[in-house]
């Protein structure tokens, strides 16, 4: 993870990032049907105007529901998206994890364009996937850059933003779990990673209505908190700075919903 952009002109950095991190000009833009509508054509036209060869792959829905991170979807990406020098993930949790997984297996760089302030995994190397019905966390490839524009995040569906707020609110629990593990089991503990968010926490902890009201300063603090949470995980090589027992409960709910074939709420809510 080497570059981070959060401003209204951040898309303009994409051509330079491709030239920096890739040896070729073939780009694969990966999105789902909803995230492609947010910015897919804008990015594709921007890159085509700069003489990049741009292909796109729309990750299909499953039985009318949004895509999931599982081995079947990963295999379809491997089959359809191998001919690229760099991948561009356009989305949030699922799309980012799928492209992260793909880039790792293909030994290719990728960048992510965020479409919602919904989760804390943007800059981490971890993938949370469902394999044989079980939620599995494993190490893959962190993106070379994370790109976001305020307008897109602020106008994302409200349930996505509240999921992101829930993800950063869990930090106090995960940090406490990590500390206890150090005391009881001698686990590695990094105070620097824990402290990365301290200057941001008062903005959304004391004023959560800023997220409800789509306040630009509140969203900036929220997205930076999500970003730095993922940086903390990358620095330490573990999900412990941002994921503790509360995430195990969430993943258990994911597995129960999949087993019983019923819908459930977003991670973080």
C-alpha positions in Angstrom: 0.0 0.0 0.0 1.8 3.1 -1.3 -0.7 5.9 -2.2 -3.9 7.3 -0.8 -6.2 9.9 -2.4 -9.4 11.4 -1.0 -10.5 14.5 -2.9 -12.7 15.5 -5.8 -9.9 15.2 -8.3 -8.6 11.8 -7.2 -9.6 10.0 -10.4 -7.1 12.1 -12.3 -4.3 10.2 -10.5 -5.3 6.8 -12.0 -3.3 7.0 -15.2 -0.1 8.0 -13.3 -0.7 5.1 -10.9 -1.0 2.6 -13.7 2.2 3.8 -15.2 4.0 3.7 -11.9 2.8 0.2 -10.8 2.5 -1.6 -14.1 4.8 -2.6 -16.9 2.1 -2.5 -19.5 -1.1 -0.6 -20.5 -3.7 -3.3 -20.2 -6.2 -2.6 -17.4 -9.0 -4.7 -16.2 -11.8 -2.7 -14.4 -13.7 -5.1 -12.1 -17.0 -4.0 -10.5 -20.6 -5.3 -9.9 -23.6 -3.9 -11.7 -24.2 -1.2 -9.0 -20.7 0.0 -8.5 -20.1 0.2 -12.3 -23.0 2.6 -12.6 -21.4 4.9 -10.0 -18.1 5.5 -11.8 -17.3 2.7 -14.3 -17.8 4.6 -17.5 -16.1 7.7 -16.2 -13.0 5.7 -15.3 -13.1 3.7 -18.6 -13.3 6.8 -20.7 -10.6 8.6 -18.7 -8.2 5.7 -19.3 -9.2 5.2 -23.0 -8.4 8.9 -23.6 -5.0 8.3 -22.2 -4.4 5.4 -24.6 -4.8 2.6 -22.1 -6.4 -0.7 -23.2 -9.3 -1.1 -20.8 -11.4 -4.2 -20.4 -14.2 -4.5 -17.9 -15.7 -7.4 -15.9 -19.0 -7.1 -14.1 -19.1 -9.6 -11.3 -22.6 -11.2 -11.6 -25.2 -11.3 -8.9 -26.2 -14.6 -7.4 -29.9 -15.5 -7.5 -30.8 -11.8 -7.5 -28.5 -11.0 -4.6 -25.2 -9.1 -4.6 -22.0 -11.0 -5.3 -20.1 -12.8 -2.5 -16.5 -13.5 -1.9 -16.2 -17.3 -2.4 -14.1 -19.8 -4.3 -16.6 -20.1 -7.1 -16.6 -16.3 -7.8 -12.8 -16.2 -7.5 -12.5 -19.0 -10.1 -14.7 -17.1 -12.5 -12.4 -14.0 -12.2 -9.4 -16.2 -12.8 -11.0 -17.5 -16.0 -12.2 -14.2 -17.3 -9.7 -11.6 -16.0 -6.2 -13.0 -16.5 -5.2 -10.9 -19.5 -4.3 -7.6 -17.7 -1.2 -5.8 -16.4 -3.1 -4.1 -13.6 -6.5 -4.6 -12.0 -8.8 -1.8 -10.9 -11.3 -2.7 -8.2 -14.4 -0.4 -8.3 -16.4 -1.1 -5.2 -16.1 -1.7 -1.5 -15.9 -4.9 0.6 -16.8 -7.7 -1.8 -15.3 -6.3 -4.9 -12.1 -5.2 -3.1 -11.6 -8.7 -1.5 -12.3 -10.5 -4.8 -9.8 -8.4 -6.7 -7.3 -8.6 -3.8 -7.5 -12.4 -4.1 -7.2 -12.3 -7.9 -4.2 -10.0 -7.9 -2.4 -12.2 -5.3 -3.0 -15.3 -7.3 -2.0 -13.7 -10.6 1.0 -11.8 -9.1 -0.4 -8.6 -10.6 -0.7 -5.1 -9.0 -4.1 -3.6 -8.3 -5.6 -0.3 -7.1 -9.0 0.2 -5.5 -11.5 2.9 -6.2 -13.9 3.1 -3.2 -17.6 3.5 -3.7 -18.7 3.5 -0.1 -17.3 4.2 3.4 -18.6 0.8 4.4 -15.7 -1.4 5.8 -12.2 -1.3 7.1 -10.4 -3.6 4.6 -9.5 -1.2 1.8 -5.7 -1.1 2.4 -5.3 -4.4 4.2 -3.9 -7.6 2.6 -6.5 -9.8 4.3 -9.4 -11.5 2.4 -12.5 -12.6 4.2 -13.9 -15.4 2.0 -16.5 -18.2 2.3 -14.9 -21.5 1.5 -16.9 -24.7 1.8 -19.5 -22.8 3.9 -16.9 -21.5 6.4 -15.8 -17.9 6.8 -12.0 -17.9 6.3 -9.5 -15.1 6.7 -6.3 -15.3 4.8 -3.4 -13.1 3.6 -3.3 -11.9 0.0 -2.1 -8.7 -1.7 -2.7 -5.2 -0.4 -3.6 -2.6 -3.1 -0.9 -0.3 -4.4 -3.3 2.7 -4.0 -6.7 3.5 -2.5 -8.7 6.2 -4.3 -11.9 7.9 -3.2 -13.9 11.0 -4.0 -16.1 12.7 -1.3 -19.2 13.0 -3.5 -19.4 9.3 -4.2 -18.9 8.2 -0.6 -21.3 10.9 0.8 -24.0 9.8 -1.7 -23.7 6.1 -1.2 -26.6 4.2 0.3 -27.0 5.1 4.0 -26.9 1.5 5.2 -23.4 1.2 3.7 -22.1 4.2 5.6 -23.6 3.0 8.9 -21.9 -0.3 8.3 -18.6 1.5 8.1 -19.3 3.4 11.2 -20.0 0.1 13.0 -16.7 -1.3 11.7 -14.7 1.5 13.3 -16.8 1.5 16.5 -15.6 -2.1 16.9 -12.0 -0.9 17.2 -12.3 -0.4 21.0 -13.4 -4.0 21.4 -10.7 -5.4 19.1 -8.0 -3.3 20.7 -9.0 -4.6 24.2 -9.1 -8.2 22.9 -5.6 -7.7 21.4 -4.2 -6.3 24.7 -5.7 -9.2 26.7 -4.2 -11.7 24.3 -0.8 -10.1 24.9 -1.2 -10.4 28.6 -2.5 -13.9 28.6 -0.7 -15.5 25.7 2.2 -13.2 24.8 0.8 -12.2 21.5 2.6 -9.4 19.6 1.1 -6.0 20.3 1.8 -2.7 18.5 0.7 0.5 20.3 1.5 2.5 17.2 -1.1 0.7 15.2 -3.7 1.1 18.0 -3.0 4.9 18.2 -3.3 5.5 14.4 -7.0 6.5 14.7 -6.9 8.4 18.0 -7.0 11.9 16.3 -10.0 10.9 14.2 -12.2 9.1 16.8 -13.6 12.2 18.5 -15.1 13.4 15.2 -17.4 10.5 14.7 -17.7 9.1 18.2 -19.0 12.4 19.6 -20.9 13.5 16.5 -22.3 10.4 14.8 -25.1 12.5 13.4 -22.5 13.9 11.0 -22.7 10.5 9.2 -26.5 10.6 9.3 -26.5 14.1 7.9 -23.9 13.3 5.2 -21.6 16.0 6.6 -18.4 16.2 4.5 -16.1 16.5 7.5 -17.8 13.6 9.2 -17.4 11.4 6.1 -13.8 12.4 5.7 -13.1 11.3 9.3 -15.0 8.1 8.8 -13.3 7.1 5.6 -9.8 8.0 7.0 -10.6 5.9 10.1 -11.5 3.0 7.9 -8.4 3.5 5.8 -6.0 3.7 8.8 -7.6 0.7 10.4 -6.7 -1.3 7.3 -3.2 0.2 7.3 -2.8 -0.9 10.9 -3.7 -4.4 9.9 -1.1 -4.3 7.0 1.6 -2.9 9.3 1.2 -5.6 11.9 0.4 -8.5 9.5 -2.7 -9.4 11.6 -6.3 -8.3 11.7 -6.0 -7.8 15.5 -5.9 -4.0 15.4 -9.4 -3.8 13.9 -11.0 -7.2 14.3 -11.6 -9.0 17.6 -14.3 -11.2 19.1 -17.1 -8.9 17.7 -16.0 -9.8 14.2 -16.2 -13.5 15.0 -19.8 -13.0 15.9 -20.4 -11.2 12.6 -18.7 -13.9 10.6 -20.8 -16.6 12.5 -23.9 -14.7 11.5 -22.7 -14.7 7.9 -22.2 -18.5 8.0 -25.6 -19.1 9.6 -27.3 -17.0 7.0 -25.6 -18.9 4.2 -26.4 -22.3 5.8 -30.1 -21.4 6.2 -30.3 -19.6 2.9 -31.7 -16.3 4.2 -30.8 -12.7 3.9 -29.0 -10.9 6.7 -27.7 -7.4 7.4 -24.4 -5.9 6.3 -21.1 -6.6 8.2 -20.7 -3.7 10.7 -24.5 -3.2 11.3 
